[in-house]
Amino acid sequence: MAMKKPDSSRSRTMRAVKSSGTAPEMTIRRLVYEMGYRYRLYRSDLPGKPDLAFGPSRKLIFVNGCFWHGHRCQRGNRRPRANSGYWNAKLDRNIDRDAKNRRKLRRLGWKVLTVWECQLKNENELRARIVKFLA
């Protein structure tokens, strides 16, 4: 079965979706900065171009949208019904690419933390998780 391309209105909507500087990412960046940690953004020399890189400690944080990266929460488990062949293949490629990048990073000696969009609701829990990871 051939995959159809999305219609023009869907394409217009999807082009408007940002890949960096998103609201969840900005929330994490502010939180980490307030906690006193300093980081580099989008290290293009590393697989997956991590959102936050803490060089000396060799730790990375990815801030992932639940839908786009296939989290197992209510929002991440949804798949579009329209043009499902196209969207399922696209989302599955994202999940596979993320897993490959995490494996590569671990082989290079980096520790990786993924923060999901749905986890931003509980700031105290999130703060404790980040402190434990970066300690």
C-alpha positions in Angstrom: 0.0 0.0 0.0 1.5 3.3 -1.1 1.7 6.1 1.5 -0.2 9.2 0.6 1.3 12.6 1.3 -0.6 14.8 3.7 -3.0 17.4 2.3 -1.9 21.0 2.0 -3.8 22.2 5.0 -2.2 19.5 7.2 1.2 20.3 5.7 0.7 24.0 6.6 -0.2 23.1 10.1 2.7 20.7 10.5 5.2 23.3 9.2 4.1 25.6 12.0 5.2 23.0 14.6 8.5 24.1 16.1 11.4 21.7 16.6 13.4 23.8 19.0 12.6 26.5 21.6 9.2 24.8 22.3 7.3 25.6 25.4 8.2 22.3 27.2 11.8 22.8 26.3 11.8 26.4 27.6 10.2 25.2 30.8 13.1 22.7 31.4 15.7 25.2 30.4 14.4 27.7 32.9 14.1 25.1 35.6 17.6 23.8 35.1 19.1 27.3 35.0 17.3 28.3 38.2 18.8 25.2 39.9 22.3 26.6 39.1 23.2 24.2 36.2 24.8 25.5 33.0 24.4 23.8 29.7 24.9 23.9 26.0 22.1 23.7 23.5 21.7 21.4 20.5 25.2 19.9 20.3 25.2 19.1 16.6 28.4 17.0 17.1 26.4 14.4 19.1 23.8 11.9 17.7 20.3 13.3 18.0 21.4 16.8 18.7 20.4 16.8 22.4 18.4 19.7 23.8 20.7 20.3 26.8 24.3 19.1 27.2 26.2 19.2 30.4 29.8 18.7 29.0 32.0 18.1 32.0 29.7 15.5 33.5 28.8 13.9 30.1 25.1 14.1 30.7 22.4 15.0 28.3 18.7 15.9 28.5 16.2 15.4 25.6 12.9 17.2 26.0 10.4 15.1 23.9 6.9 15.8 22.8 4.7 12.8 23.7 2.9 12.6 20.4 6.0 13.0 18.1 8.3 10.7 20.0 5.8 7.9 20.9 5.5 8.2 24.7 3.3 5.6 26.4 0.9 8.2 27.9 -2.6 9.2 26.8 -1.3 11.8 24.4 1.6 9.8 23.0 -0.6 6.7 22.3 -2.8 8.6 19.9 -2.3 8.1 16.2 -4.0 10.1 13.5 -6.8 8.1 11.7 -6.6 10.1 8.5 -3.8 9.0 6.3 -2.7 6.5 9.0 -0.2 4.7 6.8 1.8 7.9 6.4 1.6 9.0 10.0 2.3 5.6 11.5 5.4 5.2 9.4 6.6 8.7 10.3 6.0 8.3 14.0 7.6 4.8 14.0 10.7 6.2 12.3 11.0 8.9 15.0 10.8 6.2 17.8 13.4 4.1 16.0 15.7 7.1 15.4 15.5 8.1 19.1 16.4 4.6 20.3 19.4 4.4 17.9 20.7 7.8 19.0 20.4 6.9 22.7 22.4 3.7 22.1 25.1 5.7 20.2 25.3 8.3 23.0 25.7 5.6 25.7 28.4 3.9 23.7 30.2 7.3 23.5 30.0 7.5 27.3 27.1 9.9 27.7 24.3 9.4 30.2 20.9 10.4 28.8 17.7 11.6 30.5 14.5 12.0 28.5 11.9 14.4 29.8 8.5 13.9 28.3 6.0 16.7 27.7 3.4 15.1 30.1 5.9 15.0 32.9 6.1 18.8 33.1 2.8 18.9 35.1 4.5 18.0 38.4 7.4 20.5 38.8 8.5 19.1 42.2 8.8 15.6 40.9 10.6 16.8 37.8 13.0 18.9 39.8 13.9 15.9 42.0 14.4 13.7 38.9 16.7 16.3 37.3 18.7 16.8 40.5 19.2 13.1 40.9 20.3 12.7 37.3 22.7 15.6 37.3 24.2 14.9 40.8 
